[in-house]
Amino acid sequence: MISLDVALGERTYPIHVGAGLLADASRWRTAIRGRHVLVVSNDTVAPLYLARVEAGLGEYRHASLVLPDGEAHKTLATSARVFEALAALGANRDATILALGGGVIGDLAGFAAACWMRGIDFVQMPTTLLAMVDSSVGGKTGVNLPAGKNLVGAFHQPRAVVADTTTLATLPEREYRAGIAEVVKYGAIGDAAFFDWLERHVDALDARDEAILAEAIAASCRHKAGVVARDEHEQGERALLNFGHTFGHALETATGYGTLLHGEAVAIGMVLAARLSADLGRAPREDAQRLARLLAAFGLPTAAPPADPGRLLSLMQLDKKNLGGRLRLILWRGIGAAEIVPDVEADAIRGVLAPA
């Protein structure tokens, strides 16, 4: 097992990465402070792993809520089901939610935890690669609206993150590759040496080599933990973690939630951001091509599906990183050097959004 901490001033919480952690309650029971526990999962993950978690709850008064799987269910209406389950359990302010699933479950359960009685504890138990390296770390929670992704949410840090790598053995290939996109992102935005390492280990990561995969997950978590510690509420540096996400979220919304997986949309978004950086003369075009090659080597899409550029631009203008109605994008100077760029001209963005 690999353990590291997310340090937020006087608050610290652990990230545990390793095989068999869900069945080893000693690794996560210490994060439960009260008597009431609600396990929130989905109908894909629950049949595989819910029993392992429930077996570790012993004397706690607990219940489980199994929700439909998929991004389309990350809504206010679904969060109301979590509130109803908490009420039925008699959960008070010392209750804990265990979020057992991928990023949708983590975001949704964390949002419910932030809202119930103005904030209760929750523990992230990510079961997808994407959630392990991204959404489970850092305390961003939220739900989607028809107008856009994650427009309703809260910063609410978990008590712990328990990433059981055993769950990745049952992860469908497409979901696994979508997670790799977020791993690539960490090299792209701030660690050129890690980007080089990924280029050298494509085959091992494709084969889900346990040692190489654990190294990639740990490196990604360390990078994100460091950024979150320095900028918890995304006032500056943390925005760099959204490289490719403004384009990606717009594509997810425009094509309908579920058409593109989040990691697939981010992969396309990173390529578009890199191309835009080159078009603006901010970065070498060769680096954009190198990024596209690495993502393609992992079987990820690098070109946007058909979508109206005007609609995509309108969706991008709703992005939470924008200030004063002005487009504010995460671009780069090249591999390992992302930057926040304010006042990006709409015409330049339309140029990369237009069909090739």
Backbone torsions as a table, in degrees:
resi	resn	phi	psi	omega
1	MET	NA	140.0	174.5
2	ILE	-108.7	130.6	177.9
3	SER	-125.0	140.9	174.0
4	LEU	-146.0	165.8	-176.5
5	ASP	-116.5	147.3	166.7
6	VAL	-100.6	113.4	-175.7
7	ALA	-103.6	118.3	-178.2
8	LEU	-123.0	79.8	-175.8
9	GLY	64.0	-122.0	-180.0
10	GLU	-80.5	-12.3	-179.4
11	ARG	-96.2	136.7	177.1
12	THR	-141.0	138.7	172.3
13	TYR	-135.8	150.4	-174.6
14	PRO	-90.5	152.5	167.1
15	ILE	-116.1	122.4	176.9
16	HIS	-111.1	129.1	178.7
17	VAL	-124.8	125.0	178.4
18	GLY	171.2	174.4	-177.6
19	ALA	-85.7	140.1	173.1
20	GLY	78.4	15.4	-174.0
21	LEU	-71.4	-31.2	-179.3
22	LEU	-63.8	-36.8	-179.3
23	ALA	-80.2	-11.2	-179.4
24	ASP	-102.8	85.8	-174.0
25	ALA	-61.4	-21.2	179.4
26	SER	-62.0	-21.1	-178.7
27	ARG	-80.5	-18.2	-176.1
28	TRP	-132.3	-13.7	-179.7
29	ARG	-64.4	-27.9	-180.0
30	THR	-65.3	-16.7	178.3
31	ALA	-82.5	-7.9	-178.5
32	ILE	-95.4	118.1	-174.0
33	ARG	-101.4	-23.1	-176.8
34	GLY	-110.5	-161.5	-175.4
35	ARG	-99.2	-22.3	-173.6
36	HIS	-103.7	132.4	179.3
37	VAL	-133.8	129.3	173.0
38	LEU	-115.2	122.1	174.7
39	VAL	-92.9	123.1	177.7
40	VAL	-110.4	124.2	-178.8
41	SER	-141.8	-170.5	176.1
42	ASN	-129.4	172.0	-171.5
43	ASP	-76.6	-1.2	170.7
44	THR	-92.9	-45.2	-175.8
45	VAL	-80.1	-40.1	-173.2
46	ALA	-54.9	-45.5	-179.6
47	PRO	-61.8	-22.5	-177.0
48	LEU	-90.7	-38.1	-166.9
49	TYR	-132.1	-10.1	-175.9
50	LEU	-61.7	-41.1	-177.8
51	ALA	-59.8	-35.5	179.4
52	ARG	-63.4	-40.7	-179.4
53	VAL	-72.5	-44.9	-179.9
54	GLU	-59.8	-35.2	-179.6
55	ALA	-63.6	-24.4	-179.4
56	GLY	-89.5	0.0	-174.8
57	LEU	-91.0	-14.1	170.1
58	GLY	38.3	-109.6	-171.1
59	GLU	-79.6	-7.8	-179.3
60	TYR	-69.5	146.7	170.1
61	ARG	-80.6	113.2	-171.8
62	HIS	-137.6	162.1	175.5
63	ALA	-147.7	164.0	178.9
64	SER	-126.9	140.7	176.5
65	LEU	-121.5	119.2	-179.4
66	VAL	-107.2	117.6	-175.3
67	LEU	-104.1	162.0	174.1
68	PRO	-64.1	147.8	-178.7
69	ASP	-82.6	146.5	170.2
70	GLY	121.4	151.4	-179.7
71	GLU	-59.9	-29.9	-178.8
72	ALA	-62.4	-18.1	-177.7
73	HIS	-99.2	5.8	178.2
74	LYS	-86.1	74.4	-170.6
75	THR	-131.7	167.9	174.0
76	LEU	-62.0	-36.7	-179.9
77	ALA	-63.4	-39.7	178.4
78	THR	-70.3	-37.2	177.5
79	SER	-62.1	-30.8	176.7
80	ALA	-63.0	-31.0	177.0
81	ARG	-66.6	-34.7	176.7
82	VAL	-67.0	-43.0	178.2
83	PHE	-60.7	-40.7	179.6
84	GLU	-64.9	-38.3	178.7
85	ALA	-67.4	-38.1	176.5
86	LEU	-64.1	-41.0	179.0
87	ALA	-64.3	-43.4	-179.7
88	ALA	-64.1	-30.8	178.8
89	LEU	-76.3	-16.9	-175.1
90	GLY	77.4	28.3	-175.0
91	ALA	-68.5	131.8	175.3
92	ASN	-112.5	-159.9	-170.3
93	ARG	-73.4	-10.2	176.4
94	ASP	-100.3	15.3	178.9
95	ALA	-75.7	161.8	178.4
96	THR	-132.3	136.9	171.5
97	ILE	-103.1	132.2	171.5
98	LEU	-102.6	118.5	-177.5
99	ALA	-95.8	101.1	-175.0
100	LEU	-106.5	99.8	-179.2
101	GLY	161.8	-160.5	179.5
102	GLY	-87.0	-159.7	-174.9
103	GLY	-63.8	-34.3	179.6
104	VAL	-63.0	-47.4	179.2
105	ILE	-64.4	-43.1	179.8
106	GLY	-61.6	-45.5	179.4
107	ASP	-64.3	-44.8	-175.9
108	LEU	-69.3	-48.2	-179.6
109	ALA	-66.1	-38.2	177.4
110	GLY	-65.0	-38.9	176.6
111	PHE	-63.0	-43.9	178.2
112	ALA	-62.7	-39.4	178.1
113	ALA	-64.1	-37.8	179.3
114	ALA	-66.2	-30.1	-175.1
115	CYS	-91.2	-35.2	-173.2
116	TRP	-64.5	119.2	-178.6
117	MET	50.5	35.0	177.6
118	ARG	65.3	22.4	170.9
119	GLY	128.0	113.0	174.7
120	ILE	-125.8	170.1	-178.6
121	ASP	-71.0	150.9	167.5
122	PHE	-147.6	155.6	180.0
123	VAL	-121.6	129.3	177.3
124	GLN	-85.0	126.0	174.2
125	MET	-123.7	73.5	-174.0
126	PRO	-69.0	139.4	-179.1
127	THR	-118.6	5.3	174.7
128	THR	-121.0	155.3	179.2
129	LEU	-62.3	-41.8	-178.8
130	LEU	-60.4	-44.4	179.6
131	ALA	-66.9	-37.5	-179.4
132	MET	-61.6	-41.1	-173.5
133	VAL	-95.6	-6.7	-174.3
134	ASP	-135.6	-79.9	-165.1
135	SER	-69.9	-23.3	-178.5
136	SER	-76.3	-16.8	-175.9
137	VAL	-107.8	126.4	170.8
138	GLY	116.9	-12.8	171.3
139	GLY	83.0	11.8	173.7
140	LYS	-80.6	124.9	178.0
141	THR	-129.3	159.0	178.5
142	GLY	165.9	175.7	177.6
143	VAL	-133.9	164.2	-177.5
144	ASN	-94.2	156.6	168.0
145	LEU	-120.3	162.3	175.0
146	PRO	-55.7	-27.2	-178.8
147	ALA	-76.0	-18.1	-179.0
148	GLY	167.2	168.9	-176.7
149	LYS	-79.8	140.0	169.0
150	ASN	55.4	32.5	-179.6
151	LEU	-76.4	-18.3	176.8
152	VAL	-119.1	121.3	-177.6
153	GLY	-175.1	-172.5	-178.8
154	ALA	-154.5	152.9	167.9
155	PHE	-83.0	118.0	-178.3
156	HIS	-149.3	106.1	-173.4
157	GLN	-75.2	142.4	175.4
158	PRO	-73.1	163.9	173.4
159	ARG	-79.0	-25.8	179.2
160	ALA	-166.6	158.7	172.0
161	VAL	-121.7	125.3	-177.7
162	VAL	-121.1	100.7	-176.1
163	ALA	-102.3	99.3	180.0
164	ASP	-87.0	105.9	-175.7
165	THR	-68.0	-13.6	175.3
166	THR	-59.2	-31.7	-177.1
167	THR	-66.6	-20.5	-178.1
168	LEU	-71.9	-17.4	179.2
169	ALA	-66.1	-28.1	-179.2
170	THR	-99.2	2.5	-177.9
171	LEU	-73.7	126.8	178.1
172	PRO	-57.8	149.8	-175.0
173	GLU	-54.7	-42.8	-178.0
174	ARG	-64.0	-40.7	178.4
175	GLU	-65.8	-40.1	179.5
176	TYR	-61.9	-48.2	-179.5
177	ARG	-63.1	-35.5	177.2
178	ALA	-60.8	-36.1	176.8
179	GLY	-67.2	-35.0	178.8
180	ILE	-59.4	-32.0	179.7
181	ALA	-57.1	-41.9	179.6
182	GLU	-70.9	-31.2	175.2
183	VAL	-64.2	-45.6	177.7
184	VAL	-58.6	-36.9	-177.9
185	LYS	-56.0	-40.6	-177.3
186	TYR	-63.0	-37.9	174.2
187	GLY	-67.8	-39.6	-176.5
188	ALA	-65.0	-37.2	-172.0
189	ILE	-90.4	-22.1	-173.3
190	GLY	-162.2	10.2	-175.9
191	ASP	-150.7	84.6	-177.6
192	ALA	-62.6	-31.8	179.2
193	ALA	-67.1	-38.5	176.9
194	PHE	-66.6	-37.8	176.0
195	PHE	-60.0	-45.0	177.3
196	ASP	-59.8	-42.9	-179.5
197	TRP	-60.8	-41.4	178.8
198	LEU	-63.7	-40.9	177.5
199	GLU	-59.6	-34.8	-178.6
200	ARG	-80.0	-16.2	-173.3
201	HIS	-119.8	25.7	178.7
202	VAL	-57.6	-48.5	-176.1
203	ASP	-63.3	-42.6	-179.5
204	ALA	-65.6	-39.5	178.6
205	LEU	-70.6	-36.9	174.8
206	ASP	-59.9	-36.4	-178.6
207	ALA	-83.7	-1.6	-178.5
208	ARG	58.7	40.8	175.3
209	ASP	-56.5	124.4	-171.1
210	GLU	-60.7	-44.7	-177.0
211	ALA	-67.9	-45.2	-179.4
212	ILE	-66.5	-40.9	-179.9
213	LEU	-64.1	-43.4	178.4
214	ALA	-61.5	-39.0	178.6
215	GLU	-64.3	-41.6	179.8
216	ALA	-65.8	-42.5	179.1
217	ILE	-63.8	-46.8	-179.0
218	ALA	-62.3	-43.1	179.3
219	ALA	-62.2	-41.7	179.6
220	SER	-64.8	-44.4	-179.8
221	CYS	-65.4	-39.5	178.2
222	ARG	-62.2	-41.6	-179.6
223	HIS	-63.3	-48.1	-177.9
224	LYS	-68.1	-40.2	179.2
225	ALA	-58.8	-39.9	178.6
226	GLY	-64.8	-43.3	179.6
227	VAL	-65.1	-45.6	-179.3
228	VAL	-62.5	-39.3	179.2
229	ALA	-61.7	-33.9	-178.4
230	ARG	-85.2	-21.5	-173.8
231	ASP	-153.9	72.8	-172.7
232	GLU	-60.3	-41.1	-171.5
233	HIS	-104.2	23.0	172.9
234	GLU	56.7	51.6	174.6
235	GLN	-91.7	-11.3	-178.1
236	GLY	-158.3	-100.8	-171.2
237	GLU	-57.3	-34.8	-175.7
238	ARG	-60.1	-27.2	178.4
239	ALA	-58.6	-25.2	180.0
240	LEU	-62.5	-25.1	178.2
241	LEU	-64.6	-12.9	-179.6
242	ASN	-93.2	18.1	176.4
243	PHE	-54.0	122.7	-179.1
244	GLY	85.4	-12.3	-172.1
245	HIS	-78.2	-32.9	179.6
246	THR	-63.1	-46.9	174.1
247	PHE	-63.1	-45.2	-175.3
248	GLY	-62.8	-45.7	179.4
249	HIS	-61.8	-39.4	178.3
250	ALA	-63.0	-41.6	178.4
251	LEU	-64.8	-41.2	178.4
252	GLU	-60.2	-44.4	-178.4
253	THR	-68.5	-45.7	-175.5
254	ALA	-66.4	-34.4	-177.3
255	THR	-90.1	-7.5	-178.2
256	GLY	94.6	125.5	-177.3
257	TYR	-55.2	127.0	179.6
258	GLY	106.7	-21.7	177.7
259	THR	-65.7	-47.9	172.3
260	LEU	-109.4	134.0	169.7
261	LEU	-69.6	155.2	-176.3
262	HIS	-55.9	-46.1	-179.6
263	GLY	-63.8	-35.2	176.6
264	GLU	-64.5	-43.5	179.3
265	ALA	-64.9	-38.5	178.2
266	VAL	-66.3	-39.5	177.4
267	ALA	-58.1	-48.6	177.9
268	ILE	-62.4	-43.3	-178.7
269	GLY	-61.7	-38.6	177.8
270	MET	-64.3	-41.2	178.7
271	VAL	-64.4	-41.7	178.3
272	LEU	-64.2	-41.4	178.2
273	ALA	-64.1	-39.4	178.8
274	ALA	-68.0	-40.6	176.7
275	ARG	-63.5	-42.3	178.8
276	LEU	-63.1	-40.7	177.2
277	SER	-58.6	-41.8	178.1
278	ALA	-67.1	-42.3	179.3
279	ASP	-60.4	-34.4	-179.5
280	LEU	-84.4	-0.3	179.7
281	GLY	75.5	20.8	-176.9
282	ARG	-94.8	-15.4	-173.4
283	ALA	-152.5	156.0	177.6
284	PRO	-67.5	136.0	177.7
285	ARG	-65.1	-27.3	178.9
286	GLU	-62.6	-32.7	179.0
287	ASP	-69.8	-36.3	175.7
288	ALA	-62.9	-40.9	179.5
289	GLN	-67.5	-38.2	178.8
290	ARG	-65.3	-40.8	176.9
291	LEU	-61.9	-45.7	180.0
292	ALA	-62.0	-39.1	179.2
293	ARG	-63.8	-42.7	-179.2
294	LEU	-65.4	-44.5	178.7
295	LEU	-62.2	-42.4	178.2
296	ALA	-64.1	-34.3	178.4
297	ALA	-63.1	-27.7	176.2
298	PHE	-89.2	7.9	177.8
299	GLY	77.1	22.8	-179.0
300	LEU	-97.1	150.0	177.7
301	PRO	-71.9	147.3	179.5
302	THR	-126.7	0.8	178.7
303	ALA	-126.5	142.5	-177.1
304	ALA	-71.9	142.0	172.3
305	PRO	-69.5	164.8	-179.4
306	PRO	-56.4	126.7	178.6
307	ALA	-159.0	149.9	-178.7
308	ASP	-71.6	119.0	-179.0
309	PRO	-57.0	-37.0	178.9
310	GLY	-63.9	-40.5	177.4
311	ARG	-65.5	-43.4	179.0
312	LEU	-61.4	-42.8	-179.9
313	LEU	-63.4	-40.5	178.1
314	SER	-61.6	-41.1	178.5
315	LEU	-66.6	-38.7	178.3
316	MET	-63.8	-30.2	179.9
317	GLN	-71.1	-12.8	174.9
318	LEU	-87.2	-5.1	-174.2
319	ASP	-59.4	141.1	-175.5
320	LYS	-67.2	-18.0	-179.8
321	LYS	-78.4	-15.4	-179.7
322	ASN	-68.8	148.1	179.9
323	LEU	-127.6	133.7	176.5
324	GLY	58.4	30.6	179.2
325	GLY	76.8	5.3	-178.8
326	ARG	-102.3	139.3	179.7
327	LEU	-66.9	129.9	-178.7
328	ARG	-131.4	107.5	-172.7
329	LEU	-110.5	156.7	171.1
330	ILE	-95.7	111.0	178.7
331	LEU	-116.3	-162.8	178.6
332	TRP	-151.3	164.1	172.0
333	ARG	-95.0	-2.0	-177.0
334	GLY	139.1	-178.9	-175.7
335	ILE	-57.1	125.9	178.8
336	GLY	86.7	8.5	-173.8
337	ALA	-142.1	69.0	176.9
338	ALA	-78.1	158.6	-179.4
339	GLU	-153.3	156.4	176.1
340	ILE	-90.5	126.5	-177.0
341	VAL	-121.7	112.0	178.4
342	PRO	-83.5	162.2	171.5
343	ASP	54.9	46.3	175.8
344	VAL	-74.0	131.6	-177.3
345	GLU	-66.7	135.7	-179.2
346	ALA	-60.6	-36.6	-177.7
347	ASP	-64.4	-36.0	178.5
348	ALA	-66.3	-38.1	178.3
349	ILE	-67.2	-43.4	177.4
350	ARG	-57.9	-33.5	-179.7
351	GLY	-61.0	-39.0	179.6
352	VAL	-85.5	-19.1	178.2
353	LEU	-82.4	-22.2	-178.8
354	ALA	-63.9	141.1	179.0
355	PRO	-56.2	139.1	-178.7
356	ALA	-67.8	NA	NA
